Amino acid sequence: MKLINWLRLQLKRSFDRIRNENLKKNALQAIPFWIASVITGLFAVLYTRLFIGAEDITAMVMKYHMWLLFVLSPVCFLVAWWLVQKYAPYARGSGIPQVMAAIQVTSPKTNHLVDKLLGFRIILIKVSSSLIMAIGGGAIGREGPTIQIAASVYKIVYQLLPKWWPKIAKRNMMVTGAAAGLAAAFNTPLGGIVFAIEELTKTHFSYYKTAIFSSVIIAGLSAQALLGPYLYLGYPKLDGLSASIFFGVALVAVLTGILGAGMSKLILFIFAWKAKFKTAGNHVLFVVVCSLIMAFLAFFVDKEVLGSGKDIMQTTLFTTHKYVHWYTPLLRIGGPLASFTTGAAGGIFAPALGAGASVGSLVASWFKVSDIDTNMLILSGMVGFLTGVTRSPFTSVILVLEMTDRHNVIFHLILAGMVASLVAVLVDKHSLYDHLKVQYVKELNTIEETELTEQVADTN
């Protein structure tokens, strides 16, 4: 009997020791995610305020005299493009395809390649270039850049861990960072989680769930501590929708799905055309022409071509000016085309939402529906256009739901997302991000092959 009791005691001590060691290991593994989450939240707040300030500068310039855009836009577009080309070529554009490429190529042997996509230099140039583009009136957003910035923060924290720290997968850090970045940028925690599941993770979600949940919550709370519990848009009126509005939602989804995919196709076509440029002068000329197009459209047509498009969303959803001009969707598609293809830093999330909102508003004006039904079509357009660009319908739906806190229309928005996703395939089977990710991976593989060839030559 004494022997049995002694064995029980020894087993209990062993189990307690193992349990304590596991708890210690789990806690140590979680700490880097928590630290990176807080930093991400602070970065997101600072970047948001700087971005708003940059757009305010543009507004002041236009208020003083619109013709100054013909000077301001070319200068800003050129400086923003030059910063990226000179110091961090992979800081260009949105940043989401770069994160996707980094997640795909990461391994112990490819640290030098991942460093080209994520890191401190990327953060610095990404912020600087996008802010300068915003001052110049570029039709860009800050959400995609925030995702690349956040993934860079998580990667830097990972690199600073001492060698004795319990092992953490770098891929987990980058995926979690991207999710936390989107959550902090839009104040949409569920959107960040769904984005990670739908867009970033190619393995079972169970490998990431704990890190993503905790990081999204901490990053979001850190941002809210400074900005307050805000909604990206607000509370549009959606009570008392007509029974037939589902037909309008489907129509808007078809149009925005095709237009979103079509805009992506045009962006890729322009990139392929630019790849044939033989001199830097051709790139400079292209950037100047794009900036002058933006200034011309703003001066002679409508200043709504400038900026991220958030003003259109807020105006059509929350004022009596429910209907946009017939040409506004063209401007909101043309603006990102002229801005995103320059090669400077800037996101396409918010411009896609703005373009979708303008399409929904225009369709509402065709049928003269009520203000409440118009709001529904505007939100459907936002979901549909973003889905056409990203092919992530559930991310689009959750983002718009969390931006407006109107969960009573979840079925309407799911319908919009699914229809848009189906029709977008008719234009292109893959999303803009997928195409760009493949391009970045090819570029990185070429760099690696070149380096290996040079090493072999040096050895010989």
JOHUDA-V329470 format. One record per residue. N is the residue number from 1. PHI is phi in whole degrees, 0 to 359 (NA if undefined). PSI is psi in whole degrees, -180 to 180 (none if undefined). NEAR is the number of other C-alpha atoms within 12 Angstrom. Layout:
n->{N | N}
phi->{PHI | PHI}
psi->{PSI | PSI}
near->{NEAR | NEAR}
This chain:
n->{1 | 2 | 3 | 4 | 5 | 6 | 7 | 8 | 9 | 10 | 11 | 12 | 13 | 14 | 15 | 16 | 17 | 18 | 19 | 20 | 21 | 22 | 23 | 24 | 25 | 26 | 27 | 28 | 29 | 30 | 31 | 32 | 33 | 34 | 35 | 36 | 37 | 38 | 39 | 40 | 41 | 42 | 43 | 44 | 45 | 46 | 47 | 48 | 49 | 50 | 51 | 52 | 53 | 54 | 55 | 56 | 57 | 58 | 59 | 60 | 61 | 62 | 63 | 64 | 65 | 66 | 67 | 68 | 69 | 70 | 71 | 72 | 73 | 74 | 75 | 76 | 77 | 78 | 79 | 80 | 81 | 82 | 83 | 84 | 85 | 86 | 87 | 88 | 89 | 90 | 91 | 92 | 93 | 94 | 95 | 96 | 97 | 98 | 99 | 100 | 101 | 102 | 103 | 104 | 105 | 106 | 107 | 108 | 109 | 110 | 111 | 112 | 113 | 114 | 115 | 116 | 117 | 118 | 119 | 120 | 121 | 122 | 123 | 124 | 125 | 126 | 127 | 128 | 129 | 130 | 131 | 132 | 133 | 134 | 135 | 136 | 137 | 138 | 139 | 140 | 141 | 142 | 143 | 144 | 145 | 146 | 147 | 148 | 149 | 150 | 151 | 152 | 153 | 154 | 155 | 156 | 157 | 158 | 159 | 160 | 161 | 162 | 163 | 164 | 165 | 166 | 167 | 168 | 169 | 170 | 171 | 172 | 173 | 174 | 175 | 176 | 177 | 178 | 179 | 180 | 181 | 182 | 183 | 184 | 185 | 186 | 187 | 188 | 189 | 190 | 191 | 192 | 193 | 194 | 195 | 196 | 197 | 198 | 199 | 200 | 201 | 202 | 203 | 204 | 205 | 206 | 207 | 208 | 209 | 210 | 211 | 212 | 213 | 214 | 215 | 216 | 217 | 218 | 219 | 220 | 221 | 222 | 223 | 224 | 225 | 226 | 227 | 228 | 229 | 230 | 231 | 232 | 233 | 234 | 235 | 236 | 237 | 238 | 239 | 240 | 241 | 242 | 243 | 244 | 245 | 246 | 247 | 248 | 249 | 250 | 251 | 252 | 253 | 254 | 255 | 256 | 257 | 258 | 259 | 260 | 261 | 262 | 263 | 264 | 265 | 266 | 267 | 268 | 269 | 270 | 271 | 272 | 273 | 274 | 275 | 276 | 277 | 278 | 279 | 280 | 281 | 282 | 283 | 284 | 285 | 286 | 287 | 288 | 289 | 290 | 291 | 292 | 293 | 294 | 295 | 296 | 297 | 298 | 299 | 300 | 301 | 302 | 303 | 304 | 305 | 306 | 307 | 308 | 309 | 310 | 311 | 312 | 313 | 314 | 315 | 316 | 317 | 318 | 319 | 320 | 321 | 322 | 323 | 324 | 325 | 326 | 327 | 328 | 329 | 330 | 331 | 332 | 333 | 334 | 335 | 336 | 337 | 338 | 339 | 340 | 341 | 342 | 343 | 344 | 345 | 346 | 347 | 348 | 349 | 350 | 351 | 352 | 353 | 354 | 355 | 356 | 357 | 358 | 359 | 360 | 361 | 362 | 363 | 364 | 365 | 366 | 367 | 368 | 369 | 370 | 371 | 372 | 373 | 374 | 375 | 376 | 377 | 378 | 379 | 380 | 381 | 382 | 383 | 384 | 385 | 386 | 387 | 388 | 389 | 390 | 391 | 392 | 393 | 394 | 395 | 396 | 397 | 398 | 399 | 400 | 401 | 402 | 403 | 404 | 405 | 406 | 407 | 408 | 409 | 410 | 411 | 412 | 413 | 414 | 415 | 416 | 417 | 418 | 419 | 420 | 421 | 422 | 423 | 424 | 425 | 426 | 427 | 428 | 429 | 430 | 431 | 432 | 433 | 434 | 435 | 436 | 437 | 438 | 439 | 440 | 441 | 442 | 443 | 444 | 445 | 446 | 447 | 448 | 449 | 450 | 451 | 452 | 453 | 454 | 455 | 456 | 457 | 458 | 459 | 460}
phi->{NA | 296 | 296 | 297 | 298 | 296 | 296 | 299 | 297 | 295 | 296 | 297 | 297 | 296 | 296 | 297 | 295 | 297 | 298 | 296 | 295 | 294 | 297 | 297 | 296 | 298 | 294 | 296 | 291 | 281 | 304 | 301 | 296 | 294 | 298 | 296 | 295 | 297 | 299 | 298 | 300 | 293 | 299 | 298 | 295 | 299 | 296 | 300 | 294 | 295 | 294 | 298 | 298 | 297 | 293 | 294 | 298 | 301 | 298 | 294 | 297 | 294 | 293 | 290 | 191 | 297 | 295 | 296 | 300 | 291 | 258 | 297 | 299 | 300 | 297 | 294 | 299 | 293 | 296 | 298 | 293 | 298 | 302 | 293 | 296 | 281 | 246 | 202 | 303 | 272 | 268 | 289 | 68 | 291 | 111 | 292 | 299 | 295 | 295 | 299 | 294 | 298 | 297 | 288 | 267 | 297 | 192 | 303 | 269 | 243 | 302 | 293 | 283 | 297 | 298 | 286 | 262 | 222 | 159 | 295 | 298 | 301 | 302 | 297 | 287 | 300 | 294 | 298 | 296 | 292 | 294 | 294 | 299 | 296 | 298 | 282 | 89 | 301 | 275 | 230 | 241 | 254 | 285 | 300 | 304 | 298 | 293 | 292 | 297 | 296 | 298 | 294 | 300 | 297 | 294 | 297 | 300 | 301 | 291 | 276 | 293 | 293 | 296 | 280 | 292 | 307 | 297 | 230 | 287 | 298 | 300 | 300 | 298 | 290 | 299 | 296 | 298 | 298 | 297 | 295 | 296 | 294 | 299 | 288 | 292 | 260 | 58 | 229 | 300 | 294 | 299 | 297 | 294 | 294 | 301 | 296 | 290 | 278 | 251 | 254 | 273 | 252 | 243 | 296 | 296 | 299 | 290 | 244 | 302 | 296 | 297 | 293 | 302 | 293 | 291 | 299 | 295 | 292 | 297 | 296 | 294 | 297 | 293 | 294 | 300 | 259 | 265 | 87 | 282 | 265 | 257 | 301 | 246 | 146 | 242 | 292 | 284 | 223 | 273 | 82 | 294 | 288 | 293 | 273 | 295 | 301 | 293 | 295 | 300 | 296 | 297 | 298 | 297 | 298 | 296 | 288 | 298 | 292 | 293 | 297 | 292 | 295 | 298 | 299 | 297 | 295 | 301 | 295 | 296 | 295 | 300 | 295 | 292 | 295 | 298 | 273 | 298 | 261 | 229 | 296 | 300 | 296 | 293 | 299 | 299 | 298 | 298 | 296 | 299 | 300 | 293 | 290 | 299 | 300 | 296 | 298 | 297 | 294 | 282 | 260 | 247 | 195 | 290 | 293 | 291 | 273 | 80 | 285 | 100 | 296 | 299 | 295 | 299 | 291 | 294 | 287 | 274 | 236 | 233 | 280 | 275 | 280 | 252 | 265 | 291 | 299 | 269 | 300 | 301 | 296 | 295 | 286 | 269 | 294 | 301 | 298 | 299 | 285 | 267 | 292 | 279 | 293 | 97 | 279 | 278 | 161 | 269 | 238 | 300 | 297 | 302 | 294 | 297 | 296 | 297 | 297 | 297 | 293 | 294 | 299 | 295 | 295 | 298 | 299 | 290 | 297 | 256 | 52 | 282 | 293 | 299 | 292 | 295 | 298 | 302 | 295 | 292 | 295 | 296 | 296 | 296 | 298 | 297 | 295 | 291 | 297 | 294 | 299 | 279 | 263 | 59 | 237 | 298 | 288 | 299 | 299 | 297 | 296 | 301 | 293 | 299 | 286 | 291 | 242 | 55 | 236 | 284 | 288 | 250 | 300 | 291 | 298 | 288 | 297 | 301 | 298 | 296 | 290 | 296 | 299 | 295 | 291 | 285 | 297 | 297 | 295 | 272 | 201 | 287 | 240 | 281 | 303 | 297 | 296 | 298 | 292 | 299 | 300 | 297 | 295 | 297 | 297 | 299 | 294 | 296 | 296 | 299 | 295 | 296 | 297 | 296 | 295 | 297 | 294 | 295 | 296 | 296 | 296 | 295 | 289}
psi->{-42 | -38 | -42 | -45 | -39 | -41 | -41 | -42 | -44 | -40 | -41 | -43 | -40 | -45 | -41 | -41 | -43 | -43 | -44 | -40 | -40 | -41 | -42 | -44 | -45 | -40 | -44 | -37 | -30 | -30 | -46 | -38 | -41 | -44 | -47 | -33 | -45 | -46 | -41 | -45 | -42 | -42 | -43 | -42 | -48 | -45 | -40 | -46 | -40 | -40 | -44 | -41 | -39 | -43 | -33 | -36 | -43 | -44 | -39 | -40 | -45 | -35 | -35 | -53 | 126 | -30 | -19 | -20 | -31 | -14 | -48 | -48 | -51 | -42 | -48 | -44 | -43 | -45 | -43 | -42 | -44 | -41 | -44 | -49 | -36 | -42 | -28 | 82 | -30 | 13 | 1 | 158 | -151 | -53 | -23 | -45 | -33 | -41 | -43 | -41 | -42 | -42 | -38 | -41 | -9 | 135 | 165 | -26 | -7 | 25 | -38 | -28 | -42 | -33 | -26 | -23 | -32 | 139 | -178 | -42 | -39 | -45 | -49 | -48 | -37 | -48 | -49 | -49 | -44 | -37 | -41 | -40 | -41 | -40 | -37 | 2 | 13 | 140 | 75 | 165 | 172 | -4 | -47 | -49 | -37 | -35 | -44 | -37 | -46 | -44 | -35 | -41 | -48 | -39 | -41 | -44 | -42 | -43 | -25 | -6 | 138 | 161 | -28 | -5 | 143 | 140 | 136 | 137 | 130 | -36 | -41 | -42 | -44 | -43 | -46 | -40 | -43 | -43 | -44 | -36 | -45 | -41 | -43 | -35 | -44 | -7 | 47 | 82 | -43 | -36 | -40 | -41 | -47 | -37 | -44 | -40 | -47 | -33 | -34 | -41 | 126 | 1 | -179 | 137 | -21 | -23 | -22 | -16 | -46 | -47 | -43 | -47 | -50 | -41 | -42 | -43 | -47 | -43 | -43 | -43 | -37 | -42 | -42 | -30 | -29 | -38 | -17 | 166 | 75 | 161 | 143 | -37 | -62 | -155 | 83 | 150 | 124 | 19 | 137 | 37 | 146 | 154 | -28 | 2 | -22 | -34 | -40 | -41 | -44 | -41 | -47 | -40 | -41 | -49 | -48 | -34 | -44 | -43 | -41 | -45 | -37 | -42 | -41 | -41 | -42 | -41 | -46 | -37 | -43 | -41 | -43 | -38 | -42 | -30 | -19 | -6 | 135 | -19 | 158 | -29 | -36 | -40 | -42 | -46 | -41 | -45 | -43 | -44 | -43 | -43 | -39 | -34 | -45 | -46 | -42 | -48 | -41 | -39 | -44 | -19 | -72 | 134 | -6 | -10 | -21 | 160 | -177 | -20 | -2 | -33 | -38 | -43 | -47 | -39 | -47 | -28 | -31 | 7 | 180 | -9 | 77 | -28 | 137 | 168 | 159 | -27 | -7 | -44 | -35 | -40 | -42 | -15 | -41 | -37 | -54 | -34 | -45 | -23 | -49 | -34 | -4 | -27 | 1 | 175 | 145 | 142 | 169 | -1 | -60 | -44 | -35 | -42 | -41 | -42 | -43 | -39 | -40 | -37 | -44 | -40 | -41 | -44 | -39 | -36 | -28 | -39 | -1 | 49 | 171 | 166 | -38 | -44 | -34 | -44 | -40 | -42 | -34 | -47 | -38 | -39 | -38 | -47 | -45 | -45 | -43 | -37 | -39 | -33 | -46 | -22 | 33 | 77 | -39 | -37 | -45 | -45 | -49 | -40 | -49 | -38 | -45 | -27 | -27 | -14 | 46 | 74 | -7 | -11 | 23 | -38 | -36 | -44 | -35 | -41 | -45 | -44 | -43 | -42 | -45 | -39 | -38 | -45 | -28 | -30 | -26 | -28 | -44 | 136 | -21 | 157 | 165 | -44 | -39 | -44 | -45 | -36 | -45 | -40 | -45 | -40 | -41 | -43 | -43 | -40 | -38 | -42 | -44 | -41 | -40 | -43 | -41 | -40 | -41 | -38 | -42 | -42 | -41 | -38 | -42 | none}
near->{7 | 8 | 9 | 10 | 11 | 12 | 13 | 14 | 14 | 14 | 14 | 14 | 14 | 14 | 14 | 14 | 14 | 14 | 14 | 14 | 15 | 15 | 15 | 16 | 18 | 20 | 19 | 21 | 26 | 31 | 26 | 36 | 46 | 35 | 33 | 43 | 46 | 35 | 34 | 47 | 45 | 32 | 37 | 47 | 34 | 24 | 35 | 33 | 21 | 22 | 39 | 26 | 18 | 32 | 33 | 21 | 24 | 35 | 27 | 19 | 22 | 28 | 15 | 12 | 16 | 26 | 21 | 24 | 36 | 29 | 25 | 33 | 43 | 36 | 29 | 38 | 50 | 38 | 33 | 45 | 47 | 33 | 31 | 33 | 26 | 21 | 24 | 31 | 30 | 45 | 48 | 46 | 54 | 43 | 48 | 51 | 38 | 49 | 53 | 41 | 40 | 42 | 41 | 31 | 31 | 31 | 17 | 12 | 11 | 24 | 23 | 20 | 31 | 37 | 33 | 34 | 44 | 50 | 34 | 26 | 27 | 42 | 39 | 27 | 38 | 48 | 46 | 36 | 48 | 57 | 44 | 41 | 54 | 45 | 40 | 47 | 56 | 60 | 56 | 53 | 46 | 51 | 46 | 49 | 50 | 51 | 53 | 55 | 54 | 54 | 54 | 48 | 45 | 48 | 44 | 31 | 30 | 34 | 26 | 16 | 22 | 13 | 10 | 11 | 20 | 21 | 20 | 31 | 26 | 36 | 36 | 40 | 48 | 50 | 52 | 56 | 58 | 58 | 58 | 59 | 58 | 51 | 50 | 55 | 50 | 46 | 45 | 40 | 40 | 34 | 38 | 46 | 40 | 33 | 40 | 47 | 29 | 27 | 34 | 41 | 30 | 18 | 18 | 13 | 23 | 15 | 21 | 32 | 24 | 22 | 40 | 44 | 33 | 31 | 47 | 48 | 36 | 35 | 46 | 43 | 32 | 33 | 37 | 28 | 19 | 21 | 24 | 15 | 19 | 23 | 26 | 31 | 31 | 24 | 25 | 34 | 26 | 29 | 19 | 17 | 23 | 21 | 12 | 17 | 32 | 25 | 23 | 39 | 45 | 34 | 33 | 47 | 47 | 39 | 42 | 53 | 51 | 35 | 40 | 54 | 41 | 34 | 42 | 42 | 33 | 25 | 33 | 28 | 19 | 24 | 26 | 16 | 16 | 23 | 18 | 13 | 16 | 11 | 12 | 18 | 14 | 17 | 28 | 27 | 20 | 28 | 35 | 32 | 24 | 39 | 46 | 33 | 33 | 46 | 41 | 28 | 30 | 35 | 24 | 17 | 20 | 25 | 32 | 40 | 41 | 48 | 51 | 46 | 42 | 37 | 32 | 42 | 45 | 30 | 25 | 38 | 36 | 25 | 19 | 15 | 22 | 35 | 35 | 35 | 25 | 20 | 21 | 32 | 39 | 28 | 40 | 48 | 45 | 37 | 43 | 50 | 41 | 44 | 55 | 47 | 42 | 46 | 45 | 50 | 54 | 53 | 48 | 49 | 47 | 43 | 47 | 52 | 51 | 52 | 57 | 57 | 49 | 53 | 53 | 50 | 47 | 36 | 39 | 37 | 26 | 21 | 19 | 17 | 25 | 25 | 29 | 29 | 37 | 45 | 49 | 51 | 56 | 53 | 58 | 57 | 53 | 56 | 57 | 56 | 58 | 52 | 57 | 51 | 51 | 46 | 40 | 40 | 39 | 36 | 41 | 49 | 44 | 39 | 46 | 51 | 37 | 32 | 35 | 34 | 25 | 27 | 22 | 19 | 33 | 27 | 22 | 40 | 44 | 35 | 35 | 49 | 47 | 35 | 38 | 45 | 42 | 29 | 32 | 39 | 28 | 21 | 28 | 28 | 23 | 27 | 36 | 40 | 38 | 29 | 30 | 33 | 32 | 23 | 23 | 34 | 30 | 20 | 22 | 30 | 23 | 15 | 19 | 22 | 16 | 14 | 17 | 14 | 14 | 13 | 12 | 11 | 10 | 9 | 8 | 7}
